[in-house]
Amino acid sequence: MSEAESTNPIRQWRGKRSLEEVCDLFPANGFPRPSIAKLSRIERDQKVPPEDVPAVAAVTGIPARELRPDLAELFGVA
């Protein structure tokens, strides 16, 4: 596991769950299922796309301000 993966809050939340298991949680919570590749990229080196922040926050329980602090600052909710 790379340093970025070990500090990524989504990767930490996922723990031993497979990417496929996590992707399946999205439709179970009323959101479109992301691809495994997309979730893997977000864990490695890509920021959560702004349009996906609500879904990722709802599924993981990680606050949006932790997923995208840059957006939180922009909207004054840091």
mmCIF file of the N, C-alpha and C atoms, coordinates in Angstrom:
data_MODEL
# 
_entry.id   MODEL 
# 
loop_
_atom_site.group_PDB 
_atom_site.id 
_atom_site.type_symbol 
_atom_site.label_atom_id 
_atom_site.label_alt_id 
_atom_site.label_comp_id 
_atom_site.label_asym_id 
_atom_site.label_entity_id 
_atom_site.label_seq_id 
_atom_site.pdbx_PDB_ins_code 
_atom_site.Cartn_x 
_atom_site.Cartn_y 
_atom_site.Cartn_z 
_atom_site.occupancy 
_atom_site.B_iso_or_equiv 
_atom_site.pdbx_formal_charge 
_atom_site.auth_seq_id 
_atom_site.auth_comp_id 
_atom_site.auth_asym_id 
_atom_site.auth_atom_id 
_atom_site.pdbx_PDB_model_num 
ATOM 1   N N  . MET A 1 1  ? 0.846   -1.174 0.000   1.00 0.00 ? 1  MET A N  1 
ATOM 2   C CA . MET A 1 1  ? 0.000   0.000  0.000   1.00 0.00 ? 1  MET A CA 1 
ATOM 3   C C  . MET A 1 1  ? 0.891   1.237  0.000   1.00 0.00 ? 1  MET A C  1 
ATOM 4   N N  . SER A 1 2  ? 0.588   2.174  -0.888  1.00 0.00 ? 2  SER A N  1 
ATOM 5   C CA . SER A 1 2  ? 1.387   3.388  -0.970  1.00 0.00 ? 2  SER A CA 1 
ATOM 6   C C  . SER A 1 2  ? 1.030   4.326  0.179   1.00 0.00 ? 2  SER A C  1 
ATOM 7   N N  . GLU A 1 3  ? 1.859   5.337  0.374   1.00 0.00 ? 3  GLU A N  1 
ATOM 8   C CA . GLU A 1 3  ? 1.596   6.312  1.437   1.00 0.00 ? 3  GLU A CA 1 
ATOM 9   C C  . GLU A 1 3  ? 0.280   7.034  1.190   1.00 0.00 ? 3  GLU A C  1 
ATOM 10  N N  . ALA A 1 4  ? 0.008   7.382  -0.090  1.00 0.00 ? 4  ALA A N  1 
ATOM 11  C CA . ALA A 1 4  ? -1.241  8.068  -0.419  1.00 0.00 ? 4  ALA A CA 1 
ATOM 12  C C  . ALA A 1 4  ? -2.439  7.196  -0.069  1.00 0.00 ? 4  ALA A C  1 
ATOM 13  N N  . GLU A 1 5  ? -2.345  5.895  -0.344  1.00 0.00 ? 5  GLU A N  1 
ATOM 14  C CA . GLU A 1 5  ? -3.452  4.993  -0.034  1.00 0.00 ? 5  GLU A CA 1 
ATOM 15  C C  . GLU A 1 5  ? -3.639  4.851  1.469   1.00 0.00 ? 5  GLU A C  1 
ATOM 16  N N  . SER A 1 6  ? -2.539  4.811  2.211   1.00 0.00 ? 6  SER A N  1 
ATOM 17  C CA . SER A 1 6  ? -2.650  4.609  3.648   1.00 0.00 ? 6  SER A CA 1 
ATOM 18  C C  . SER A 1 6  ? -3.213  5.838  4.360   1.00 0.00 ? 6  SER A C  1 
ATOM 19  N N  . THR A 1 7  ? -3.102  7.018  3.754   1.00 0.00 ? 7  THR A N  1 
ATOM 20  C CA . THR A 1 7  ? -3.637  8.231  4.364   1.00 0.00 ? 7  THR A CA 1 
ATOM 21  C C  . THR A 1 7  ? -4.959  8.658  3.746   1.00 0.00 ? 7  THR A C  1 
ATOM 22  N N  . ASN A 1 8  ? -5.386  7.996  2.690   1.00 0.00 ? 8  ASN A N  1 
ATOM 23  C CA . ASN A 1 8  ? -6.640  8.334  2.033   1.00 0.00 ? 8  ASN A CA 1 
ATOM 24  C C  . ASN A 1 8  ? -7.800  7.893  2.931   1.00 0.00 ? 8  ASN A C  1 
ATOM 25  N N  . PRO A 1 9  ? -8.707  8.818  3.288   1.00 0.00 ? 9  PRO A N  1 
ATOM 26  C CA . PRO A 1 9  ? -9.786  8.444  4.212   1.00 0.00 ? 9  PRO A CA 1 
ATOM 27  C C  . PRO A 1 9  ? -10.709 7.364  3.651   1.00 0.00 ? 9  PRO A C  1 
ATOM 28  N N  . ILE A 1 10 ? -10.893 7.341  2.349   1.00 0.00 ? 10 ILE A N  1 
ATOM 29  C CA . ILE A 1 10 ? -11.760 6.309  1.755   1.00 0.00 ? 10 ILE A CA 1 
ATOM 30  C C  . ILE A 1 10 ? -11.093 4.944  1.871   1.00 0.00 ? 10 ILE A C  1 
ATOM 31  N N  . ARG A 1 11 ? -9.790  4.901  1.618   1.00 0.00 ? 11 ARG A N  1 
ATOM 32  C CA . ARG A 1 11 ? -9.061  3.632  1.722   1.00 0.00 ? 11 ARG A CA 1 
ATOM 33  C C  . ARG A 1 11 ? -9.056  3.149  3.165   1.00 0.00 ? 11 ARG A C  1 
ATOM 34  N N  . GLN A 1 12 ? -8.873  4.066  4.095   1.00 0.00 ? 12 GLN A N  1 
ATOM 35  C CA . GLN A 1 12 ? -8.906  3.687  5.509   1.00 0.00 ? 12 GLN A CA 1 
ATOM 36  C C  . GLN A 1 12 ? -10.285 3.163  5.891   1.00 0.00 ? 12 GLN A C  1 
ATOM 37  N N  . TRP A 1 13 ? -11.332 3.817  5.425   1.00 0.00 ? 13 TRP A N  1 
ATOM 38  C CA . TRP A 1 13 ? -12.700 3.384  5.715   1.00 0.00 ? 13 TRP A CA 1 
ATOM 39  C C  . TRP A 1 13 ? -12.967 2.000  5.116   1.00 0.00 ? 13 TRP A C  1 
ATOM 40  N N  . ARG A 1 14 ? -12.477 1.763  3.904   1.00 0.00 ? 14 ARG A N  1 
ATOM 41  C CA . ARG A 1 14 ? -12.745 0.501  3.206   1.00 0.00 ? 14 ARG A CA 1 
ATOM 42  C C  . ARG A 1 14 ? -12.163 -0.688 3.942   1.00 0.00 ? 14 ARG A C  1 
ATOM 43  N N  . GLY A 1 15 ? -11.006 -0.503 4.573   1.00 0.00 ? 15 GLY A N  1 
ATOM 44  C CA . GLY A 1 15 ? -10.392 -1.590 5.322   1.00 0.00 ? 15 GLY A CA 1 
ATOM 45  C C  . GLY A 1 15 ? -10.173 -2.822 4.465   1.00 0.00 ? 15 GLY A C  1 
ATOM 46  N N  . LYS A 1 16 ? -10.732 -3.941 4.875   1.00 0.00 ? 16 LYS A N  1 
ATOM 47  C CA . LYS A 1 16 ? -10.546 -5.206 4.160   1.00 0.00 ? 16 LYS A CA 1 
ATOM 48  C C  . LYS A 1 16 ? -11.665 -5.502 3.162   1.00 0.00 ? 16 LYS A C  1 
ATOM 49  N N  . ARG A 1 17 ? -12.611 -4.577 3.029   1.00 0.00 ? 17 ARG A N  1 
ATOM 50  C CA . ARG A 1 17 ? -13.668 -4.769 2.023   1.00 0.00 ? 17 ARG A CA 1 
ATOM 51  C C  . ARG A 1 17 ? -13.048 -4.688 0.634   1.00 0.00 ? 17 ARG A C  1 
ATOM 52  N N  . SER A 1 18 ? -13.582 -5.455 -0.294  1.00 0.00 ? 18 SER A N  1 
ATOM 53  C CA . SER A 1 18 ? -13.113 -5.360 -1.677  1.00 0.00 ? 18 SER A CA 1 
ATOM 54  C C  . SER A 1 18 ? -13.712 -4.111 -2.318  1.00 0.00 ? 18 SER A C  1 
ATOM 55  N N  . LEU A 1 19 ? -13.067 -3.645 -3.373  1.00 0.00 ? 19 LEU A N  1 
ATOM 56  C CA . LEU A 1 19 ? -13.611 -2.501 -4.116  1.00 0.00 ? 19 LEU A CA 1 
ATOM 57  C C  . LEU A 1 19 ? -15.003 -2.840 -4.651  1.00 0.00 ? 19 LEU A C  1 
ATOM 58  N N  . GLU A 1 20 ? -15.196 -4.068 -5.089  1.00 0.00 ? 20 GLU A N  1 
ATOM 59  C CA . GLU A 1 20 ? -16.501 -4.479 -5.612  1.00 0.00 ? 20 GLU A CA 1 
ATOM 60  C C  . GLU A 1 20 ? -17.580 -4.378 -4.525  1.00 0.00 ? 20 GLU A C  1 
ATOM 61  N N  . GLU A 1 21 ? -17.260 -4.822 -3.328  1.00 0.00 ? 21 GLU A N  1 
ATOM 62  C CA . GLU A 1 21 ? -18.217 -4.725 -2.217  1.00 0.00 ? 21 GLU A CA 1 
ATOM 63  C C  . GLU A 1 21 ? -18.591 -3.276 -1.947  1.00 0.00 ? 21 GLU A C  1 
ATOM 64  N N  . VAL A 1 22 ? -17.593 -2.407 -1.943  1.00 0.00 ? 22 VAL A N  1 
ATOM 65  C CA . VAL A 1 22 ? -17.848 -0.994 -1.672  1.00 0.00 ? 22 VAL A CA 1 
ATOM 66  C C  . VAL A 1 22 ? -18.695 -0.386 -2.794  1.00 0.00 ? 22 VAL A C  1 
ATOM 67  N N  . CYS A 1 23 ? -18.368 -0.691 -4.035  1.00 0.00 ? 23 CYS A N  1 
ATOM 68  C CA . CYS A 1 23 ? -19.149 -0.166 -5.155  1.00 0.00 ? 23 CYS A CA 1 
ATOM 69  C C  . CYS A 1 23 ? -20.606 -0.599 -5.061  1.00 0.00 ? 23 CYS A C  1 
ATOM 70  N N  . ASP A 1 24 ? -20.851 -1.811 -4.569  1.00 0.00 ? 24 ASP A N  1 
ATOM 71  C CA . ASP A 1 24 ? -22.220 -2.313 -4.424  1.00 0.00 ? 24 ASP A CA 1 
ATOM 72  C C  . ASP A 1 24 ? -23.004 -1.585 -3.340  1.00 0.00 ? 24 ASP A C  1 
ATOM 73  N N  . LEU A 1 25 ? -22.317 -0.892 -2.434  1.00 0.00 ? 25 LEU A N  1 
ATOM 74  C CA . LEU A 1 25 ? -23.010 -0.141 -1.385  1.00 0.00 ? 25 LEU A CA 1 
ATOM 75  C C  . LEU A 1 25 ? -23.697 1.104  -1.937  1.00 0.00 ? 25 LEU A C  1 
ATOM 76  N N  . PHE A 1 26 ? -23.204 1.631  -3.049  1.00 0.00 ? 26 PHE A N  1 
ATOM 77  C CA . PHE A 1 26 ? -23.778 2.867  -3.599  1.00 0.00 ? 26 PHE A CA 1 
ATOM 78  C C  . PHE A 1 26 ? -25.234 2.679  -4.023  1.00 0.00 ? 26 PHE A C  1 
ATOM 79  N N  . PRO A 1 27 ? -25.560 1.686  -4.882  1.00 0.00 ? 27 PRO A N  1 
ATOM 80  C CA . PRO A 1 27 ? -26.972 1.517  -5.240  1.00 0.00 ? 27 PRO A CA 1 
ATOM 81  C C  . PRO A 1 27 ? -27.839 1.120  -4.043  1.00 0.00 ? 27 PRO A C  1 
ATOM 82  N N  . ALA A 1 28 ? -27.266 0.419  -3.084  1.00 0.00 ? 28 ALA A N  1 
ATOM 83  C CA . ALA A 1 28 ? -28.020 0.049  -1.882  1.00 0.00 ? 28 ALA A CA 1 
ATOM 84  C C  . ALA A 1 28 ? -28.407 1.288  -1.080  1.00 0.00 ? 28 ALA A C  1 
ATOM 85  N N  . ASN A 1 29 ? -27.697 2.394  -1.306  1.00 0.00 ? 29 ASN A N  1 
ATOM 86  C CA . ASN A 1 29 ? -27.981 3.663  -0.632  1.00 0.00 ? 29 ASN A CA 1 
ATOM 87  C C  . ASN A 1 29 ? -28.611 4.692  -1.563  1.00 0.00 ? 29 ASN A C  1 
ATOM 88  N N  . GLY A 1 30 ? -29.060 4.240  -2.743  1.00 0.00 ? 30 GLY A N  1 
ATOM 89  C CA . GLY A 1 30 ? -29.779 5.121  -3.655  1.00 0.00 ? 30 GLY A CA 1 
ATOM 90  C C  . GLY A 1 30 ? -28.934 5.931  -4.611  1.00 0.00 ? 30 GLY A C  1 
ATOM 91  N N  . PHE A 1 31 ? -27.671 5.545  -4.798  1.00 0.00 ? 31 PHE A N  1 
ATOM 92  C CA . PHE A 1 31 ? -26.780 6.275  -5.695  1.00 0.00 ? 31 PHE A CA 1 
ATOM 93  C C  . PHE A 1 31 ? -26.335 5.367  -6.828  1.00 0.00 ? 31 PHE A C  1 
ATOM 94  N N  . PRO A 1 32 ? -25.967 5.941  -7.975  1.00 0.00 ? 32 PRO A N  1 
ATOM 95  C CA . PRO A 1 32 ? -25.436 5.115  -9.069  1.00 0.00 ? 32 PRO A CA 1 
ATOM 96  C C  . PRO A 1 32 ? -24.158 4.401  -8.633  1.00 0.00 ? 32 PRO A C  1 
ATOM 97  N N  . ARG A 1 33 ? -23.984 3.188  -9.117  1.00 0.00 ? 33 ARG A N  1 
ATOM 98  C CA . ARG A 1 33 ? -22.800 2.393  -8.765  1.00 0.00 ? 33 ARG A CA 1 
ATOM 99  C C  . ARG A 1 33 ? -21.586 2.915  -9.527  1.00 0.00 ? 33 ARG A C  1 
ATOM 100 N N  . PRO A 1 34 ? -20.519 3.316  -8.815  1.00 0.00 ? 34 PRO A N  1 
ATOM 101 C CA . PRO A 1 34 ? -19.299 3.740  -9.517  1.00 0.00 ? 34 PRO A CA 1 
ATOM 102 C C  . PRO A 1 34 ? -18.554 2.510  -10.024 1.00 0.00 ? 34 PRO A C  1 
ATOM 103 N N  . SER A 1 35 ? -17.697 2.719  -10.995 1.00 0.00 ? 35 SER A N  1 
ATOM 104 C CA . SER A 1 35 ? -16.881 1.595  -11.458 1.00 0.00 ? 35 SER A CA 1 
ATOM 105 C C  . SER A 1 35 ? -15.787 1.322  -10.426 1.00 0.00 ? 35 SER A C  1 
ATOM 106 N N  . ILE A 1 36 ? -15.320 0.100  -10.430 1.00 0.00 ? 36 ILE A N  1 
ATOM 107 C CA . ILE A 1 36 ? -14.218 -0.269 -9.541  1.00 0.00 ? 36 ILE A CA 1 
ATOM 108 C C  . ILE A 1 36 ? -12.996 0.576  -9.879  1.00 0.00 ? 36 ILE A C  1 
ATOM 109 N N  . ALA A 1 37 ? -12.763 0.799  -11.173 1.00 0.00 ? 37 ALA A N  1 
ATOM 110 C CA . ALA A 1 37 ? -11.603 1.590  -11.596 1.00 0.00 ? 37 ALA A CA 1 
ATOM 111 C C  . ALA A 1 37 ? -11.685 3.018  -11.051 1.00 0.00 ? 37 ALA A C  1 
ATOM 112 N N  . LYS A 1 38 ? -12.876 3.604  -11.091 1.00 0.00 ? 38 LYS A N  1 
ATOM 113 C CA . LYS A 1 38 ? -13.032 4.977  -10.594 1.00 0.00 ? 38 LYS A CA 1 
ATOM 114 C C  . LYS A 1 38 ? -12.742 5.052  -9.102  1.00 0.00 ? 38 LYS A C  1 
ATOM 115 N N  . LEU A 1 39 ? -13.292 4.119  -8.341  1.00 0.00 ? 39 LEU A N  1 
ATOM 116 C CA . LEU A 1 39 ? -13.054 4.135  -6.905  1.00 0.00 ? 39 LEU A CA 1 
ATOM 117 C C  . LEU A 1 39 ? -11.582 3.886  -6.597  1.00 0.00 ? 39 LEU A C  1 
ATOM 118 N N  . SER A 1 40 ? -10.959 3.021  -7.355  1.00 0.00 ? 40 SER A N  1 
ATOM 119 C CA . SER A 1 40 ? -9.527  2.744  -7.169  1.00 0.00 ? 40 SER A CA 1 
ATOM 120 C C  . SER A 1 40 ? -8.693  3.996  -7.439  1.00 0.00 ? 40 SER A C  1 
ATOM 121 N N  . ARG A 1 41 ? -9.035  4.734  -8.494  1.00 0.00 ? 41 ARG A N  1 
ATOM 122 C CA . ARG A 1 41 ? -8.300  5.973  -8.811  1.00 0.00 ? 41 ARG A CA 1 
ATOM 123 C C  . ARG A 1 41 ? -8.466  6.997  -7.691  1.00 0.00 ? 41 ARG A C  1 
ATOM 124 N N  . ILE A 1 42 ? -9.677  7.085  -7.139  1.00 0.00 ? 42 ILE A N  1 
ATOM 125 C CA . ILE A 1 42 ? -9.931  8.036  -6.052  1.00 0.00 ? 42 ILE A CA 1 
ATOM 126 C C  . ILE A 1 42 ? -9.099  7.657  -4.830  1.00 0.00 ? 42 ILE A C  1 
ATOM 127 N N  . GLU A 1 43 ? -8.973  6.375  -4.569  1.00 0.00 ? 43 GLU A N  1 
ATOM 128 C CA . GLU A 1 43 ? -8.142  5.948  -3.432  1.00 0.00 ? 43 GLU A CA 1 
ATOM 129 C C  . GLU A 1 43 ? -6.668  6.241  -3.661  1.00 0.00 ? 43 GLU A C  1 
ATOM 130 N N  . ARG A 1 44 ? -6.237  6.144  -4.896  1.00 0.00 ? 44 ARG A N  1 
ATOM 131 C CA . ARG A 1 44 ? -4.804  6.299  -5.193  1.00 0.00 ? 44 ARG A CA 1 
ATOM 132 C C  . ARG A 1 44 ? -4.378  7.743  -5.350  1.00 0.00 ? 44 ARG A C  1 
ATOM 133 N N  . ASP A 1 45 ? -4.996  8.454  -6.307  1.00 0.00 ? 45 ASP A N  1 
ATOM 134 C CA . ASP A 1 45 ? -4.410  9.747  -6.655  1.00 0.00 ? 45 ASP A CA 1 
ATOM 135 C C  . ASP A 1 45 ? -5.390  10.773 -7.204  1.00 0.00 ? 45 ASP A C  1 
ATOM 136 N N  . GLN A 1 46 ? -6.650  10.447 -7.287  1.00 0.00 ? 46 GLN A N  1 
ATOM 137 C CA . GLN A 1 46 ? -7.620  11.381 -7.861  1.00 0.00 ? 46 GLN A CA 1 
ATOM 138 C C  . GLN A 1 46 ? -8.529  11.896 -6.753  1.00 0.00 ? 46 GLN A C  1 
ATOM 139 N N  . LYS A 1 47 ? -8.834  13.184 -6.777  1.00 0.00 ? 47 LYS A N  1 
ATOM 140 C CA . LYS A 1 47 ? -9.778  13.733 -5.815  1.00 0.00 ? 47 LYS A CA 1 
ATOM 141 C C  . LYS A 1 47 ? -11.175 13.222 -6.146  1.00 0.00 ? 47 LYS A C  1 
ATOM 142 N N  . VAL A 1 48 ? -12.019 13.164 -5.138  1.00 0.00 ? 48 VAL A N  1 
ATOM 143 C CA . VAL A 1 48 ? -13.410 12.791 -5.361  1.00 0.00 ? 48 VAL A CA 1 
ATOM 144 C C  . VAL A 1 48 ? -14.026 13.879 -6.240  1.00 0.00 ? 48 VAL A C  1 
ATOM 145 N N  . PRO A 1 49 ? -14.589 13.517 -7.407  1.00 0.00 ? 49 PRO A N  1 
ATOM 146 C CA . PRO A 1 49 ? -15.218 14.534 -8.246  1.00 0.00 ? 49 PRO A CA 1 
ATOM 147 C C  . PRO A 1 49 ? -16.330 15.251 -7.464  1.00 0.00 ? 49 PRO A C  1 
ATOM 148 N N  . PRO A 1 50 ? -16.456 16.563 -7.652  1.00 0.00 ? 50 PRO A N  1 
ATOM 149 C CA . PRO A 1 50 ? -17.458 17.323 -6.892  1.00 0.00 ? 50 PRO A CA 1 
ATOM 150 C C  . PRO A 1 50 ? -18.862 16.724 -6.966  1.00 0.00 ? 50 PRO A C  1 
ATOM 151 N N  . GLU A 1 51 ? -19.236 16.213 -8.124  1.00 0.00 ? 51 GLU A N  1 
ATOM 152 C CA . GLU A 1 51 ? -20.586 15.659 -8.270  1.00 0.00 ? 51 GLU A CA 1 
ATOM 153 C C  . GLU A 1 51 ? -20.757 14.333 -7.519  1.00 0.00 ? 51 GLU A C  1 
ATOM 154 N N  . ASP A 1 52 ? -19.653 13.700 -7.125  1.00 0.00 ? 52 ASP A N  1 
ATOM 155 C CA . ASP A 1 52 ? -19.718 12.434 -6.395  1.00 0.00 ? 52 ASP A CA 1 
ATOM 156 C C  . ASP A 1 52 ? -19.549 12.590 -4.885  1.00 0.00 ? 52 ASP A C  1 
ATOM 157 N N  . VAL A 1 53 ? -19.219 13.787 -4.432  1.00 0.00 ? 53 VAL A N  1 
ATOM 158 C CA . VAL A 1 53 ? -18.989 13.997 -2.999  1.00 0.00 ? 53 VAL A CA 1 
ATOM 159 C C  . VAL A 1 53 ? -20.216 13.621 -2.163  1.00 0.00 ? 53 VAL A C  1 
ATOM 160 N N  . PRO A 1 54 ? -21.440 14.040 -2.532  1.00 0.00 ? 54 PRO A N  1 
ATOM 161 C CA . PRO A 1 54 ? -22.592 13.663 -1.695  1.00 0.00 ? 54 PRO A CA 1 
ATOM 162 C C  . PRO A 1 54 ? -22.770 12.147 -1.567  1.00 0.00 ? 54 PRO A C  1 
ATOM 163 N N  . ALA A 1 55 ? -22.596 11.425 -2.653  1.00 0.00 ? 55 ALA A N  1 
ATOM 164 C CA . ALA A 1 55 ? -22.760 9.967  -2.617  1.00 0.00 ? 55 ALA A CA 1 
ATOM 165 C C  . ALA A 1 55 ? -21.671 9.315  -1.775  1.00 0.00 ? 55 ALA A C  1 
ATOM 166 N N  . VAL A 1 56 ? -20.429 9.715  -1.993  1.00 0.00 ? 56 VAL A N  1 
ATOM 167 C CA . VAL A 1 56 ? -19.318 9.118  -1.242  1.00 0.00 ? 56 VAL A CA 1 
ATOM 168 C C  . VAL A 1 56 ? -19.466 9.432  0.248   1.00 0.00 ? 56 VAL A C  1 
ATOM 169 N N  . ALA A 1 57 ? -19.858 10.641 0.569   1.00 0.00 ? 57 ALA A N  1 
ATOM 170 C CA . ALA A 1 57 ? -20.047 11.015 1.973   1.00 0.00 ? 57 ALA A CA 1 
ATOM 171 C C  . ALA A 1 57 ? -21.179 10.200 2.602   1.00 0.00 ? 57 ALA A C  1 
ATOM 172 N N  . ALA A 1 58 ? -22.270 10.012 1.878   1.00 0.00 ? 58 ALA A N  1 
ATOM 173 C CA . ALA A 1 58 ? -23.407 9.258  2.412   1.00 0.00 ? 58 ALA A CA 1 
ATOM 174 C C  . ALA A 1 58 ? -23.059 7.788  2.624   1.00 0.00 ? 58 ALA A C  1 
ATOM 175 N N  . VAL A 1 59 ? -22.358 7.199  1.690   1.00 0.00 ? 59 VAL A N  1 
ATOM 176 C CA . VAL A 1 59 ? -22.031 5.774  1.776   1.00 0.00 ? 59 VAL A CA 1 
ATOM 177 C C  . VAL A 1 59 ? -20.960 5.513  2.838   1.00 0.00 ? 59 VAL A C  1 
ATOM 178 N N  . THR A 1 60 ? -19.952 6.366  2.895   1.00 0.00 ? 60 THR A N  1 
ATOM 179 C CA . THR A 1 60 ? -18.824 6.112  3.797   1.00 0.00 ? 60 THR A CA 1 
ATOM 180 C C  . THR A 1 60 ? -19.000 6.719  5.179   1.00 0.00 ? 60 THR A C  1 
ATOM 181 N N  . GLY A 1 61 ? -19.829 7.748  5.277   1.00 0.00 ? 61 GLY A N  1 
ATOM 182 C CA . GLY A 1 61 ? -19.953 8.465  6.540   1.00 0.00 ? 61 GLY A CA 1 
ATOM 183 C C  . GLY A 1 61 ? -18.825 9.462  6.763   1.00 0.00 ? 61 GLY A C  1 
ATOM 184 N N  . ILE A 1 62 ? -17.951 9.599  5.771   1.00 0.00 ? 62 ILE A N  1 
ATOM 185 C CA . ILE A 1 62 ? -16.855 10.567 5.865   1.00 0.00 ? 62 ILE A CA 1 
ATOM 186 C C  . ILE A 1 62 ? -17.421 11.936 5.475   1.00 0.00 ? 62 ILE A C  1 
ATOM 187 N N  . PRO A 1 63 ? -17.278 12.950 6.329   1.00 0.00 ? 63 PRO A N  1 
ATOM 188 C CA . PRO A 1 63 ? -17.830 14.266 5.999   1.00 0.00 ? 63 PRO A CA 1 
ATOM 189 C C  . PRO A 1 63 ? -17.244 14.822 4.699   1.00 0.00 ? 63 PRO A C  1 
ATOM 190 N N  . ALA A 1 64 ? -18.080 15.511 3.954   1.00 0.00 ? 64 ALA A N  1 
ATOM 191 C CA . ALA A 1 64 ? -17.653 16.103 2.681   1.00 0.00 ? 64 ALA A CA 1 
ATOM 192 C C  . ALA A 1 64 ? -16.434 16.997 2.875   1.00 0.00 ? 64 ALA A C  1 
ATOM 193 N N  . ARG A 1 65 ? -16.367 17.687 3.991   1.00 0.00 ? 65 ARG A N  1 
ATOM 194 C CA . ARG A 1 65 ? -15.225 18.592 4.232   1.00 0.00 ? 65 ARG A CA 1 
ATOM 195 C C  . ARG A 1 65 ? -13.914 17.822 4.371   1.00 0.00 ? 65 ARG A C  1 
ATOM 196 N N  . GLU A 1 66 ? -13.984 16.537 4.753   1.00 0.00 ? 66 GLU A N  1 
ATOM 197 C CA . GLU A 1 66 ? -12.779 15.717 4.806   1.00 0.00 ? 66 GLU A CA 1 
ATOM 198 C C  . GLU A 1 66 ? -12.452 15.119 3.440   1.00 0.00 ? 66 GLU A C  1 
ATOM 199 N N  . LEU A 1 67 ? -13.490 14.829 2.671   1.00 0.00 ? 67 LEU A N  1 
ATOM 200 C CA . LEU A 1 67 ? -13.262 14.271 1.332   1.00 0.00 ? 67 LEU A CA 1 
ATOM 201 C C  . LEU A 1 67 ? -12.662 15.304 0.397   1.00 0.00 ? 67 LEU A C  1 
ATOM 202 N N  . ARG A 1 68 ? -13.156 16.539 0.474   1.00 0.00 ? 68 ARG A N  1 
ATOM 203 C CA . ARG A 1 68 ? -12.675 17.610 -0.399  1.00 0.00 ? 68 ARG A CA 1 
ATOM 204 C C  . ARG A 1 68 ? -12.526 18.899 0.393   1.00 0.00 ? 68 ARG A C  1 
ATOM 205 N N  . PRO A 1 69 ? -11.467 19.000 1.218   1.00 0.00 ? 69 PRO A N  1 
ATOM 206 C CA . PRO A 1 69 ? -11.278 20.227 2.009   1.00 0.00 ? 69 PRO A CA 1 
ATOM 207 C C  . PRO A 1 69 ? -11.166 21.475 1.145   1.00 0.00 ? 69 PRO A C  1 
ATOM 208 N N  . ASP A 1 70 ? -10.652 21.303 -0.083  1.00 0.00 ? 70 ASP A N  1 
ATOM 209 C CA . ASP A 1 70 ? -10.533 22.455 -0.980  1.00 0.00 ? 70 ASP A CA 1 
ATOM 210 C C  . ASP A 1 70 ? -11.901 23.027 -1.321  1.00 0.00 ? 70 ASP A C  1 
ATOM 211 N N  . LEU A 1 71 ? -12.899 22.173 -1.505  1.00 0.00 ? 71 LEU A N  1 
ATOM 212 C CA . LEU A 1 71 ? -14.244 22.651 -1.801  1.00 0.00 ? 71 LEU A CA 1 
ATOM 213 C C  . LEU A 1 71 ? -14.898 23.237 -0.550  1.00 0.00 ? 71 LEU A C  1 
ATOM 214 N N  . ALA A 1 72 ? -14.618 22.649 0.601   1.00 0.00 ? 72 ALA A N  1 
ATOM 215 C CA . ALA A 1 72 ? -15.174 23.158 1.851   1.00 0.00 ? 72 ALA A CA 1 
ATOM 216 C C  . ALA A 1 72 ? -14.692 24.589 2.075   1.00 0.00 ? 72 ALA A C  1 
ATOM 217 N N  . GLU A 1 73 ? -13.424 24.830 1.820   1.00 0.00 ? 73 GLU A N  1 
ATOM 218 C CA . GLU A 1 73 ? -12.875 26.189 1.974   1.00 0.00 ? 73 GLU A CA 1 
ATOM 219 C C  . GLU A 1 73 ? -13.528 27.139 0.982   1.00 0.00 ? 73 GLU A C  1 
ATOM 220 N N  . LEU A 1 74 ? -13.720 26.647 -0.237  1.00 0.00 ? 74 LEU A N  1 
ATOM 221 C CA . LEU A 1 74 ? -14.322 27.475 -1.282  1.00 0.00 ? 74 LEU A CA 1 
ATOM 222 C C  . LEU A 1 74 ? -15.727 27.914 -0.905  1.00 0.00 ? 74 LEU A C  1 
ATOM 223 N N  . PHE A 1 75 ? -16.483 26.992 -0.279  1.00 0.00 ? 75 PHE A N  1 
ATOM 224 C CA . PHE A 1 75 ? -17.864 27.284 0.090   1.00 0.00 ? 75 PHE A CA 1 
ATOM 225 C C  . PHE A 1 75 ? -18.014 27.743 1.532   1.00 0.00 ? 75 PHE A C  1 
ATOM 226 N N  . GLY A 1 76 ? -16.876 27.940 2.213   1.00 0.00 ? 76 GLY A N  1 
ATOM 227 C CA . GLY A 1 76 ? -16.902 28.503 3.550   1.00 0.00 ? 76 GLY A CA 1 
ATOM 228 C C  . GLY A 1 76 ? -17.425 27.585 4.637   1.00 0.00 ? 76 GLY A C  1 
ATOM 229 N N  . VAL A 1 77 ? -17.211 26.262 4.464   1.00 0.00 ? 77 VAL A N  1 
ATOM 230 C CA . VAL A 1 77 ? -17.661 25.328 5.489   1.00 0.00 ? 77 VAL A CA 1 
ATOM 231 C C  . VAL A 1 77 ? -16.503 24.530 6.075   1.00 0.00 ? 77 VAL A C  1 
ATOM 232 N N  . ALA A 1 78 ? -15.314 25.112 6.029   1.00 0.00 ? 78 ALA A N  1 
ATOM 233 C CA . ALA A 1 78 ? -14.116 24.391 6.508   1.00 0.00 ? 78 ALA A CA 1 
ATOM 234 C C  . ALA A 1 78 ? -14.106 24.238 7.998   1.00 0.00 ? 78 ALA A C  1 
# 
